[in-house]
Amino acid sequence: INETSMKKIHNHNGWLRILLLILPYIIIVGIFQYVGALISGVDLSNPEFENTSLQELSLSFSSFIGTFLVIGLFMQFVDKEKFIDLGFKTKGKLKEFIVGIVAGLIVMGLGYYLLSSMGQLSFQSINFDMQEILISFLLFTIVAIVEETLLRGYVLRNLMYSFNKYIALIWSSILFSLMHGFNPNIDTFALIELFLAGILLGQSYIYTKNLWFPIALHFSWNFFQTHFGFNVSGQDTYSLIEFSIVENNLWNGGDFGFEGSWLSIISSIIMIILVERYFKKNAIKNSHNT
């Protein structure tokens, strides 16, 4: 068997590398999270214990180290490729990064405005705390980098070796949705929206194999979602704007937050169409230029 044939066999087994990753990932990230919990003083013996924002940041940073360690080892010894090839090349990606940041701000700002106009939300106060804003900035930066590196950089990338890119995108989005299946206040409606979010975040990757747009959009979506007062995927964190929900329903998302709402579904579908058109058009243009 020549080198080209060996490479084809190696690439075709992308789905197998994902299965091989599961157990080492759970063990290694679990160990790092356990150490992070001990260092930051999380009471692991008390299931009712509520973490402070600094403790949440410590746990997320522990996940970050564990995730990069295990994926780094897999890229070197199993995939036999450079870590940067997951999608971290920065050349010409500043515009996409900025668009990702702005998109999250627009969706959450419009969502808050529309729900307020509809009488779904009742504004209470502005709760300005510079330390909490900085912690949430770091927290959601880490969350975006970890989840995009794992789900898009490693999982989607390897699935694309084994399947049609759209099939790979669907499977990675199902996995992304199911990974949030134990979040507080989760329901079927929210899982559907998280699946759509997975499609949205993975779309650019199937054309560019670059992570900077999905990282920017993922960060921006979560960061502005929390500061406009919504829960993020069912979790209540510090918010700049404090509001009360008049009545929990599928327009405001209730206790799950904006992602449990019809507005989020509609926003995701519109953005999926726009992102698909933009990156597909760019991919065609780039192929003509080469």
N, C-alpha and C positions, 0 to 999 in steps of 0.2 A: 504494500500500500504506500503510495507516494505522500508527500507532505500535504498537498492540497486535499487529498481524500481524508487524511487524518484530521485536518482542520474542519472539514465538513462534518465528520462524525462527532468531533468535539463540540461544535456549535449546535448540532441537532439535539444534543443532550442537555440543553439549557434547563429544561424542566426538571431534569434529574439533579442538577446542581442546586436548584431551589429546595428540593426535598432534603438534600444532604445538609443544607444550611440550617434547617429548622431547629434541630436538637442542639447543636453547638450554640446557635444564637440565643435560644431560651436559657441555656445554662450560663453562658458567659455574661450576657446582659443581666440575667438574674443575680449573679454574684456581684457585679458592679453596683446594681441597684441596692442590694442588701448592705454592702459596704457604705454606699452613699446615705442610706437610711440611718445606719449606726452613727456615722460622722455628724449628720445634721440633727440627730436627736429625735427621729421619728419613733413613736411608741408602737412597735410592731406587734406587741401583745394585745393591743386594744383596737379592735375593728372599728370602733366609733371615733377614734382619734382623728382630728382634722389637722392636716398639714398647714403650716404657715406658707406664705408665698416663697420665702427663702428655702424652706424645706422642699417645696415642689421644684424649685430651680436646681437644688442639689441633686434630686432624683433624676431630673431631666439631663443634667450634665453627666451623671453616672451612665445613663442610657447612651448618651452621645459617645463616651469613651468606649463602652462595651461594643456598640454597633460598629464604630470605625475599626476597632481591633479585629472583630470577627470577619467583617467584610474585607478588610485589608488582607488578612491571612488567606481568605478564600480567593481573592483576586490574584494573589501572588502564587499560591500553591495549587489551586484547583482550576481557576479560569486561566491562569498563566498570562495575565494581562496587567497593564499598569492601572493603579488606582484612579488616576486622573481620567482614564478612559470611561469611567462610569458616567461622566458628563460634566466635569468640572473645568473644562477649558473656557477661558474668559474672553478670548479674542472676538470682538464684534458683538458681544452679548449685553452690553450696557443698556441699549435701547429696550431690549426684551425684558430686562430686569426692572427697569423703571416702569414699563407698561404693566408688569405684574403687580408692582406696588400700588400704582394708581388705580388699577382695576378693583382691587380689594377695598380700597377707600371709597370708591364710587358706589359699589354694590352695598356696602354697609351704611354709608351715609344716606343713600336713596331709600334703603330698607327702613331705616329709622324714621326718615321724613314721612314716608308713605304710611307706615303704621301709626305714627303720631297723628297724621291727617285723618286717618280712618277711625281715630278714637280707640285704638287697640292698646296704646301705651299712655301712661300718665307720668309725666316728668316730675321728678322729686328734687334732685339737687345735682350740683357739680361737686365732685369729690376729688380735688387736686392733691396728689401726693407724689412728688418727684421720684422718691425712692421706689414706690410701687410701680410707677410707669417704667422706670429703668429695669426693674426685675421682670416685668411682663414683656418688655422688649427682648431681653436676653432669653427668657423662657420660650417665647414663641419663635424666636430665631432658631434655637436649638431644636424645638419640635419640628419645624419645617425642614431643617437640614437632615435630621435623623430619618423622618418618615419618607422624604423624597429620595434620599440615598438608598434606603432599603427597598421601598416599593417601586420607585421608578428606575433608579440607577441600577439596582441589582436584579430585582424580580422581573420587572417589565423588560429590561434589556435581555435577560436570559430567555424569557418566554418568546421574545421576537426571533431568537435563533431557532426555536422549535416550531413556531406557528406563524400563520398570517398575522401581520402587525395589528389588525383590528381585533382578531381573536385574542391575541396577547393582551391588548388594552382592556378588553372586557374581563378576562380572568384576573388581571392585576387589580382592577377596580372592585371586583367582587371580594377579593382578599382585603383590600383597603377598607371596604365597608364592614366586613366581618371582624376585622381587628378592633373596631370600635363597638363591637357587640356587647361588651360588658360595661360600657359607659353608663353613668347614672341617667335615668329618665329616657332610655332608648326605647324606640318602638319601630314597627315595620316601616312607617312613613319616613322616619329619620334614616333608617338603613338604606332606603331607596335614594334619598338625597345624597347620602355619603357615597353611594355607588356612582351617582352622576358627578359628584365632586372628584372621584377617582378618574373618571373619564376626562373631565376638564383638566385635571392636573397632569394626566399622562399624554394628552393629545399632542402637545408640542414635542414631547420626547420621541414619539414614533417617527417624526420627520427630522428632528435635529440631533437626537441622542445627546442632548445637553440639558442640565438640571437647573440653570439659573432662572429661567422663566417660571417653572413650577415652584421652586423654592421661594421666589419673590411673591408669587400669588398666594401660596399657602401661608406664608408669614403674614402678609397683608390682610388676608381674609380673617385669620384668627385674631390678630392684634387689634384691628379696627372693630371687629365684631365685639370683643370684650369691652373696648373703651366706649362704644356706643351703648353699653349697658346690657348686652345679651349674654346669656350663658354660652360657652363654647363647647359644642358637642356634649351638652348635658352637664358640664362642669362650671361651677360658679367661681369666678376669680375676680380680682380687683377691677373696677370699672371707673372711668373718668366721669361718665354720665350715669346717674342712678335714676331708674324709673320703676314703676310697678306696672304689672300686666293687669288690665281691667278684668279679663276673663281668658283663661287658657283655651286656645283653639288652634286650628291648622293655619290660620293667617299669621299669628304672631309666634308660633312655635312652642309656646308654653315654657315648661321648665327645661326642655332640651335646648332652647335657644333658637336663634334665627334659622339654623340648619334643619329645624323640624317644621318649617313653614312652607306654604305654597309659594311665597315670594322668593324663597331660596331656590325652590325647584325651577321656577320661571327664570330667575337670574342665571342659574346654571345652564339651562337649555339655550338661552340666548348667547351666553358666553361660549358654549361648546360650538355653536354654529359659527360665531365670529372667529374663534381661535382656529377652528378647522380650515376655514377659508383662507385665513392669513398664512398659516404655516404650510398649507398645501400649495398655495400660490408661490410662496417663497421657495419651496422645494423644487417646483417645476422650473422657476426662474434660474435657480442655482444649477440645475441639471443642464439647462441650455447654455449656461456660461462656461461649463467645464467640458 
